[in-house]
Each structure stands twice: as structure tokens, then as C-alpha cells.
Amino acid sequence: MKKASKILTYEEIQETLCQRHSPEIQEKLNSARVAIAGLGGLGSNVAFALARIGVGYLHLVDFDRVDITNLNRQQYFMRHLGMYKTDALKGELLDINPYLDIQTDCIKVTESNVKALFQNEDIICEAFDVPECKALLVNGILEHFPEKKLVAASGMAGFGDSNEIRTRKVTKNFYLCGDEVTEPGYARGLMAPRVSICAGHEANMIVRLILGKS
């Protein structure tokens, strides 16, 4: 018979995180409010990284369902096929830390709803696959919330040099991760290793911003 998994208490998780990060840093992570728009190869990996270090509040935004083509690079499993990504990812993150505050919006981001969707977060992570969706979100955040921190990505397809993926400060509150060049194409698709490197850049930049660094 399979032994039931132990559910750690909130205090046990917090004590361990504080030992790893220091109480001062963990307090900042606990109180951070981060939105992730797009829960594919970038967004699902960013969400996993932030959940593991105990970022207290995550707002997950995506309208799509898990598809078999997602399994090569996204944090989903066969049991999730057909599920909304918001539901599947929330369940995965709560398996990591059941005490996270996770809000989901299963909706497509548009010019008409971008302001209402992201009004309550301090940091917004752009993690879309489609260039037009990326531009819509970035332009919307810069227009409506110029004081908020925005971390976006561009250029991560294929299997190019890992060191070409970088993080660049574009404006005072806008950061861009990726090589800014490589688009998906034939024999140059979106692959787990390079996409996850770019997602790591986004997640690390978000952590730096939470801790007051730029």
C-alpha cells in the first residue's frame, strides 16, 4: 500500500525557507505580488521557480488548455491534457506549497481588460508565445501602469548558445530577457532547455526586483 504523503505545516515550510534565504529576504518574498501572463514554456517555469522560493501571491493568467504539444517544454503532465492551464498549474504549485495565495484568471488578455486584470500586482511577467500578444501586454502595462515593474521575454527558440540569453534593462521599470532575435521556425522550435534558461532569467529578475535590486 502506498504511504500517504505528509502535508507540511505552514510553520515548517517558513522555517526552512528562512534558513535558506534569511528571515529578512523571505519576508520580502512572502509579501510580493506577482502576475504571470501566459502559462506556457516561460510562464509555467517562472511560476515553479517563484513558488519554490515562497513568493506569497501569484496571479496566473491564461485562457488556453494543456495540449500534447505543450509537454516538450512546459510544466505539465499527461494527466493534465485538456485541462485549463490555470487549473493545472495552480494544482502543481499548491503541491509545492499549499499555503501560497494563488489567483487565476482563465481569460485572454485584450486591450479592454489589461488594466483591470493587472491593477493589483507590483510586478508583471510577460510570458506569451505570440509576438502580437506580447506587444499588447507590454504596451498596455507601460501605458496604464508605468510605475509597475514589467519583465518580458523575446528570442529563445532552438538550441543556440545559452550565453546569448541575457537580461536587459530597457527603461526604468521594464526588463527584457532573451536573445531578442531567435524566432521559432522549421528545425528551430521552442525547446525545453533554452526556453527554461530564458524563464530562469525572468524569474531571477523578478526576485531581484522583489528584493529592491535592478
HELIX and SHEET records of a PDB file:
HELIX    1   1 TYR A   10  HIS A   21  1                                  12    
HELIX    2   2 PRO A   23  SER A   31  1                                   9    
HELIX    3   3 GLY A   41  ARG A   52  1                                  12    
HELIX    4   4 ILE A   68  ASN A   70  5                                   3    
HELIX    5   5 MET A   78  HIS A   80  5                                   3    
HELIX    6   6 LYS A   85  ILE A   96  1                                  12    
HELIX    7   7 VAL A  114  LEU A  117  1                                   4    
HELIX    8   8 PRO A  131  HIS A  144  1                                  14    
HELIX    9   9 SER A  162  GLU A  164  5                                   3    
HELIX   10  10 ALA A  192  ILE A  210  1                                  19    
SHEET    1   A 7 ASP A 101  ASP A 105  0                                        
SHEET    2   A 7 TYR A  57  VAL A  61  1                                        
SHEET    3   A 7 ARG A  33  ALA A  37  1                                        
SHEET    4   A 7 ILE A 123  GLU A 126  1                                        
SHEET    5   A 7 LYS A 149  ALA A 153  1                                        
SHEET    6   A 7 PHE A 174  GLY A 178  1                                        
SHEET    7   A 7 ARG A 166  THR A 171 -1                                        
END                                                                             
